[in-house]
Amino acid sequence: MYDVAVIGAGLGGLECAYLLAKKGMKVIVLEQNPVIGGCLQTFKRSGVTFDTGFHYIGGLDEGQPLNRIFKVFNLMTLPWQKLDTEGFDEVFYGGKSYLFKNGYGNFLAQMTEYFPNDRACLEKYVGLMKDVGENIFDAFSRKQEDMLADDSLFSTGALDYLTQNVKNEVLKNVLSGTSPKLPLTEKLPLYHFAQINSSFIQSAYRIKGGGMQIADSLAAQIKQFGGEILTKAKVVASEEKDGALTALILSNGEKIETKNVISNVHPLELMKIVDKVSFIRAAQKRRYSSLENSFGMLTVNIALKKNALKYLNRNVYIHEGEVWQEGFQKAEDFPKCALISYAVPQSGEYAENIDLLTPMLWQDVERFDNGSKPGHRGTEYEEFKQKKAAQLIDLADKYVPGIKNAVDKFYVSTPLTYRDYTSTAEGSAYGVLKKMPFQKLASNVYWTGQNIGLHGILGVSMTALLTQRLLTGDVPEL
Ligand SMILES: Cc1cc2nc3c(=O)[nH]c(=O)nc-3n(C[C@H](O)[C@H](O)[C@H](O)COP(=O)(O)OP(=O)(O)OC[C@H]3O[C@@H](n4cnc5c(N)ncnc54)[C@H](O)[C@@H]3O)c2cc1C
């Protein structure tokens, strides 16, 4: 009998397992795939390592929030590479380039130079970023179970805030221009927008060698604490007694008996697992099964020719549309935006691989969801992917000339790929839209991970700490 069984070995599940195993609890993590990591997974082709989800993080300088959290998880020893402080992100909007600088003061000064007539609103905006960024751990001092519930930044929409406070449309687009790392829709709470943007203004980092190192490091430590990780272990059902879950059932029929369950999976996936459970009401199951999801991503992982494209120590965001509409770009307008992310090269000044990302809706790929396994979906899907990739490469080449000529090989994934590898409904990149009430699903069933409120590496790490607090009543010293 385990103290805790965690469903899913994404970042959230692994961090929860780490925290609880370290406290001496008997923990097991159940992962459906042969490989752990979820959105942290990397894959290798022709000797090049590609990231599938995670690309960069913010707030990793000494004393900043993610640095303090990563110290708890012993992740600061990984090969982090700081991005250019004078321009960690470059946003192209309306054909013009805007650099995002690190440091609240530098960021404000740079933006005020671009938009001298908007100083007052920029001061207010940067004040909000600073306030959220510097008080992120206040969530742990709140007493109620739903620690973030009383925060007005959750009930205010980010778009509403920007519409009311930033009258200059160009500035509004530029400040929002580091999409697509955020699910920019009118439902996005201001807290999510501020937390993520603020952490990057603090500092921005990539990891040399791929995000999988985060998952591998956590897994090794979980095992050192006596925890177990089972791969190829898809949870498909559960058993109950006296209003609590008592066991999880794997697809091979194996039964895992446990006192507590933590779900690191999409709510729709959890509802399948608890489908037969009587103490979760039908209305509750229906509600969690029909939550609206954020958009997915088309990703083109590109292996570059040798010495063909200089490494850029920043990200490039391209926008040819209105930023808040681009998550819903129509097939005929595709592509309106792109993120160009450079992987840190093993050595030298030339990039070895880059990734291009752009939002893609489930509706665009749903017709190819014919029950076939990834890699066997037929020529029409392959042609669709090749066409979209070529269009995205053309867009990137317009802003960073030379990219197209530097392409050696490329690999394409769509929301369908994400759905298959992570069981996230509709292949959504960021899970459920809007905040879910942060609470237990039932007496001994807890949520964690990007679907319960905060996404991204910082957000998910916060959810893991909050889940531990619900379970044990404390959080590690940060
Ligand atoms: C394209 C893309 C780019 C991104 N870029 C960034 C970025 O640059 N910076 C950043 O901070 N964040 C980024 N993110 C977001 C970040 O990667 C995620 O928010 C975070 O990794 C999600 O972690 P998670 O643990 O909540 O979920 P997941 O990573 O989705 O993990 C869920 C796990 O559960 C497993 N699972 C599902 N169902 C079952 C089942 N029935 N039984 C057993 N196991 C199951 C899945 O296989 C998976 O391993 C990006 C995401 C995407 C998709």
PDBQT file of the ligand as one rigid body, heavy atoms in Angstrom, charges set to zero:
ROOT
HETATM    1  C1  LIG A 501       4.764  23.634 -27.237  1.00  0.00    +0.000 C 
HETATM    2  C2  LIG A 501       4.911  24.050 -25.805  1.00  0.00    +0.000 A 
HETATM    3  C3  LIG A 501       5.868  24.990 -25.475  1.00  0.00    +0.000 A 
HETATM    4  C4  LIG A 501       6.045  25.358 -24.139  1.00  0.00    +0.000 A 
HETATM    5  N1  LIG A 501       7.034  26.248 -23.828  1.00  0.00    +0.000 NA
HETATM    6  C5  LIG A 501       7.256  26.564 -22.534  1.00  0.00    +0.000 A 
HETATM    7  C6  LIG A 501       8.336  27.400 -22.182  1.00  0.00    +0.000 A 
HETATM    8  O1  LIG A 501       9.135  27.819 -23.024  1.00  0.00    +0.000 OA
HETATM    9  N2  LIG A 501       8.499  27.717 -20.858  1.00  0.00    +0.000 N 
HETATM   10  C7  LIG A 501       7.673  27.240 -19.882  1.00  0.00    +0.000 A 
HETATM   11  O2  LIG A 501       7.869  27.566 -18.703  1.00  0.00    +0.000 OA
HETATM   12  N3  LIG A 501       6.636  26.417 -20.203  1.00  0.00    +0.000 NA
HETATM   13  C8  LIG A 501       6.426  26.069 -21.496  1.00  0.00    +0.000 A 
HETATM   14  N4  LIG A 501       5.404  25.219 -21.820  1.00  0.00    +0.000 N 
HETATM   15  C9  LIG A 501       4.502  24.770 -20.754  1.00  0.00    +0.000 C 
HETATM   16  C10 LIG A 501       5.116  23.708 -19.860  1.00  0.00    +0.000 C 
HETATM   17  O3  LIG A 501       5.922  22.839 -20.607  1.00  0.00    +0.000 OA
HETATM   18  C11 LIG A 501       3.967  22.933 -19.208  1.00  0.00    +0.000 C 
HETATM   19  O4  LIG A 501       3.101  23.858 -18.550  1.00  0.00    +0.000 OA
HETATM   20  C12 LIG A 501       4.418  21.910 -18.152  1.00  0.00    +0.000 C 
HETATM   21  O5  LIG A 501       5.548  21.193 -18.565  1.00  0.00    +0.000 OA
HETATM   22  C13 LIG A 501       3.226  20.983 -17.896  1.00  0.00    +0.000 C 
HETATM   23  O6  LIG A 501       3.555  20.055 -16.911  1.00  0.00    +0.000 OA
HETATM   24  P1  LIG A 501       2.441  19.130 -16.257  1.00  0.00    +0.000 P 
HETATM   25  O7  LIG A 501       3.147  18.290 -15.279  1.00  0.00    +0.000 OA
HETATM   26  O8  LIG A 501       1.317  19.946 -15.759  1.00  0.00    +0.000 OA
HETATM   27  O9  LIG A 501       1.793  18.267 -17.448  1.00  0.00    +0.000 OA
HETATM   28  P2  LIG A 501       2.376  17.322 -18.592  1.00  0.00    +0.000 P 
HETATM   29  O10 LIG A 501       3.745  17.700 -18.968  1.00  0.00    +0.000 OA
HETATM   30  O11 LIG A 501       1.327  17.324 -19.660  1.00  0.00    +0.000 OA
HETATM   31  O12 LIG A 501       2.425  15.868 -17.921  1.00  0.00    +0.000 OA
HETATM   32  C14 LIG A 501       1.323  15.011 -17.809  1.00  0.00    +0.000 C 
HETATM   33  C15 LIG A 501       1.851  13.592 -17.796  1.00  0.00    +0.000 C 
HETATM   34  O13 LIG A 501       0.780  12.698 -17.491  1.00  0.00    +0.000 OA
HETATM   35  C16 LIG A 501       0.893  11.552 -18.322  1.00  0.00    +0.000 C 
HETATM   36  N5  LIG A 501      -0.426  10.910 -18.405  1.00  0.00    +0.000 N 
HETATM   37  C17 LIG A 501      -1.547  11.399 -19.002  1.00  0.00    +0.000 A 
HETATM   38  N6  LIG A 501      -2.575  10.526 -18.832  1.00  0.00    +0.000 NA
HETATM   39  C18 LIG A 501      -2.109   9.482 -18.112  1.00  0.00    +0.000 A 
HETATM   40  C19 LIG A 501      -2.692   8.283 -17.608  1.00  0.00    +0.000 A 
HETATM   41  N7  LIG A 501      -3.982   7.974 -17.799  1.00  0.00    +0.000 N 
HETATM   42  N8  LIG A 501      -1.897   7.418 -16.904  1.00  0.00    +0.000 NA
HETATM   43  C20 LIG A 501      -0.584   7.695 -16.682  1.00  0.00    +0.000 A 
HETATM   44  N9  LIG A 501       0.019   8.820 -17.148  1.00  0.00    +0.000 NA
HETATM   45  C21 LIG A 501      -0.734   9.707 -17.836  1.00  0.00    +0.000 A 
HETATM   46  C22 LIG A 501       1.378  12.120 -19.649  1.00  0.00    +0.000 C 
HETATM   47  O14 LIG A 501       1.920  11.116 -20.478  1.00  0.00    +0.000 OA
HETATM   48  C23 LIG A 501       2.406  13.134 -19.156  1.00  0.00    +0.000 C 
HETATM   49  O15 LIG A 501       3.673  12.562 -18.996  1.00  0.00    +0.000 OA
HETATM   50  C24 LIG A 501       5.223  24.801 -23.124  1.00  0.00    +0.000 A 
HETATM   51  C25 LIG A 501       4.259  23.843 -23.467  1.00  0.00    +0.000 A 
HETATM   52  C26 LIG A 501       4.113  23.457 -24.783  1.00  0.00    +0.000 A 
HETATM   53  C27 LIG A 501       3.112  22.390 -25.103  1.00  0.00    +0.000 C 
ENDROOT
TORSDOF 0
